[in-house]
Amino acid sequence: MNLNKTITVGIAIFLILSVFAGVYAHNIDEQEIEKEEEETAISPEENSMNELVIDVNNKELGSTIPVPGTYEYPSGEEVTVTATPFAGNAFEEWTGDYEGVGKEITIAVDENKELTANFEDLVVRELEIDTTLGGTTEPLSVIPIHSFDDGEDVTVEASPHPGFEFHRWTGDVPADMEEENEITLTMDKDRYIKANFQSTYVRELNINIDDPLRGTTNPLPTYFDVNHFYLDGTDVTVEALPNPGWGFDLWTGDVPAGQEDESEITITMDENKEITANFKEMPERELRIDVETVPPLAPDDWGGVTNPIPTSDFDEFPMPNINYHPCPHGEEINVEAIPFPDWEFVEWTGDVPEEQKDEIEITLTMDEDKEITAIFDYEGLSLPDPPWDWRIYQLDIDTDGSGVTFPASSLSPHYYLDT
C-alpha cells in the first residue's frame, strides 16, 4: 500500500515537472523567433527609393557623370557625381542640395535631392614671347603664342646660350621685374614680352631721339632701323644734331654721369646700352650783313654786295631796306660776297669762323645772333651808275600740312640776288 502511494506521488511530480519544462521551452522558442524577426525586419524608410535630379546651368559649357537627368536610388545610398567642363570652359561650383567647388563629389541620397553643376565660359589670354639672338625662354619662344586662363599666374624664364648673357625684359613686364631672368605674369590681359640677350663679346647700342622732326644723331638713331654693334669695352662717341629751330636739351638713358647736358658724349660699351637725345625749341636768330671798302670811300661807294643782301640802310641801292635776316636757330646759312666790276673781295669781319675769313663764300651756323661785314678793295675804277645788272628777287615760302622747310616758311619773305 505504501509502495503504491509512493509510485503515484512520483508519477505526479514527473508530470508536473514535464509541464513546466514544456512551457519554458515554448517561451524560449517564441523569444528567439521574435528576435530573428526583429533582426530581419526592414524599416519602411530603408525600404523606400529617393530621386536625385542632376542638372547643369548651360549644356553648351559642360556636362556631368552620370549625365544630367533624374535617377532613383535606395534611401541613404551614396552617389558620386563628377562635373566635366567642355574645352575652353571651366567648372565654377555646385548649387542646390550640395554647395562646393570640387569637380567630383559624393552625396547621400537620404531624401529627394537636386544638384546643379555650374560652368563658365573661360576667357583665354594670349602671351606672345619673343627673344633677341642669344637665348631662349621657357615656355619656348619658338612657339610665339601661348594661351592661358584669365587671371592665371604664368612663370617665364630666360636662358642665355653660351657666350651670351640675359640683359632685360621689354614689353608688358612690370618695371620691377625687367632685369630678372625669371618673372611671373598675371594673365589679366593679352601680353607681349621680349627677352633681350647680349653677347659677352659684342655689345649693342640703341640710339633714340624724342622726335625725328627735331633732330638726329651721329651715328644715326636706331629709329631708322640702324643697328650699332661694338666689341666689348669699345668707347663710342655719339653727337646730338638738332634741326634748324631746335636746340639740344639733354641725354637720357645709359649716359655716363656728368655728360647728360653735353651734345657730344662718349660711352664705354661694357654692356648693351640705350640712350635718347632730347631736343628743345629755340628762339629765332638774327643775321646782320654789312659791306665796307678799303680805303673807306663815300657811303654810296659799296664796292660790292652780298647774297643774301646786306641789311645796311643805303637809300640809293635798288633793294629793300631790312634790319636783319631772320633765321631758325641752328640753321646753316651760306653767304656770298659779290664785288662790283674793278673791285675785289678782301675778307670777312665779325662773327665769321677764323678759317673762313678769306673765303668769298662762307657758311654760318645760326646758333646765336650774328653780325658780319664783307670788305671790298677798289682797283681804281668808279662805281657804275644804277641800275645795276643784279636783280633782287623776293621768295615767299608757304606750307600745306605738317612739315618744315629750309629756309623756314615762317620767316618769309626771303631776298636773294639774281647772279
C-alpha positions, 0 to 999 in steps of 0.5 A: 500500500505504501509502495503504491502511494509512493509510485503515484506521488512520483508519477505526479511530480514527473508530470508536473515537472514535464509541464513546466519544462514544456512551457519554458521551452515554448517561451524560449522558442517564441523569444528567439523567433521574435528576435530573428524577426526583429533582426530581419525586419526592414524599416519602411524608410530603408525600404523606400527609393529617393530621386536625385535630379542632376542638372547643369546651368548651360549644356553648351559649357559642360556636362556631368557623370552620370549625365544630367537627368533624374535617377532613383536610388535606395534611401541613404545610398551614396552617389558620386557625381563628377562635373566635366567642363567642355574645352575652353570652359571651366567648372565654377561650383555646385548649387542646390542640395550640395554647395562646393567647388570640387569637380567630383563629389559624393552625396547621400541620397537620404531624401529627394535631392537636386544638384546643379553643376555650374560652368563658365565660359573661360576667357583665354589670354594670349602671351606672345614671347619673343627673344633677341639672338642669344637665348631662349625662354621657357615656355619656348619662344619658338612657339610665339603664342601661348594661351592661358586662363584669365587671371592665371599666374604664368612663370617665364624664364630666360636662358642665355646660350653660351657666350651670351648673357640675359640683359632685360625684359621689354614689353608688358613686364612690370618695371620691377621685374625687367632685369630678372631672368625669371618673372611671373605674369598675371594673365589679366590681359593679352601680353607681349614680352621680349627677352633681350640677350647680349653677347659677352663679346659684342655689345649693342647700342640703341640710339633714340631721339624724342622726335625725328622732326627735331633732330638726329644723331651721329651715328644715326638713331636706331629709329631708322632701323640702324643697328650699332654693334661694338666689341666689348669695352669699345668707347663710342662717341655719339653727337646730338644734331638738332634741326634748324629751330631746335636746340639740344636739351639733354641725354637720357638713358645709359649716359655716363654721369656728368655728360647728360647736358653735353651734345657730344658724349662718349660711352664705354660699351661694357654692356648693351646700352640705350640712350635718347637725345632730347631736343628743345625749341629755340628762339629765332636768330638774327643775321646782320650783313654789312659791306665796307671798302678799303680805303673807306670811300663815300657811303654810296661807294659799296664796292660790292654786295652780298647774297643774301643782301646786306641789311645796311640802310643805303637809300640809293641801292635798288633793294629793300631796306631790312634790319636783319635776316631772320633765321631758325636757330641752328640753321646753316646759312651760306653767304656770298660776297659779290664785288662790283666790276674793278673791285675785289673781295678782301675778307670777312669781319665779325662773327665769321669762323677764323678759317673762313675769313678769306673765303668769298663764300662762307657758311654760318651756323645760326646758333646765336645772333650774328653780325658780319661785314664783307670788305671790298678793295677798289682797283681804281675804277668808279662805281657804275651808275644804277641800275645795276645788272643784279636783280633782287628777287623776293621768295615767299615760302608757304606750307600745306600740312605738317612739315618744315622747310629750309629756309623756314616758311615762317620767316618769309619773305626771303631776298636773294640776288639774281647772279 
